[in-house]
C-alpha cells in the first residue's frame, strides 16, 4: 500500500469522544451510534465526509482517544455531549484502504510498516480515518476509506 502526499490546512472536528488504554478497549461502533443522535445539531458542517480521529498518548499510563464526527467551518453552539478538536495544518501520507484487501488490522499494519521503512516520521501521535461516499459499511467488501498519517522528514 503506497501513500499519496497532501498538505491539509487546519481542520476542526466535532464529535463524540471515547478513551481507553488502547484502541481495543473502545466501542467505536457505539461511539458512531451516539454521534448519530447528535449529528444534526452540529452547526457549520462540511458535508460529505465523516472522520475518526485516533490519538495515542506517548506518556504512561498510555491512553488512546477516539473522536468520531464531522468537520466544521467554525465552532458555534457545540452540544454539551460533543467535543471540538482543532487539528493543525500538516503534511499527510494518505493511504487508501479497500476492504476487499482485508480488515482494519491489515490496513494499519501496512500503514505503520510503510512508515517505519520510509524517510518520514509521525508529526503528531494521531491518525485520521476519512469516510466518504466510497464507504458502504464495515462488512461490505466494496467499501473504501482513507487513512491520513501526519508526517515530517526523519532527522539524520
Phi, psi and omega in degrees: 000113180257139183273164163258159180243132180222150170259129179239138175289174176308140178238147173243118178253141176234130180183193179267142181243140171232156178213157178196179181289336172205172187299331182293343179273358184263143172262081186293322176301317177296323176298316179298320179297314179296320179299319180302330179290339185245350191299326182289343181270002181274123180276153173064033179293144170265113189287155169103347181219150171234161187223151166240117176258122179246121180244122177251110179299144180265003181257167177251141358290146183293141174226141176241124179250142176228124173250125173251130183178208184228163174273143177234157178281328178203159180267120177209127175050053179288126178306145186302332181283348184254162180234151174247139179226127178266121180262126184293156174298145188194163169266137183235145163268124184248121181251130178262120181255122174262122183299337177293342179276348183141182185273183180302320181304316177298314184299312183288328175297315179297318180299308185283336170295316178300315183300317180299324184272348186276181176270015185239156174235159176296133176282329181215160181274055177214164167219161184232131172260131182247122180252123176231202185296345179282346180273118184254000182128154186293339181259002182265117182295347177277354181292147178222142172216161178251141177245120181257126177240119179290133187230155169221157176296143176293145178274140174079000000 
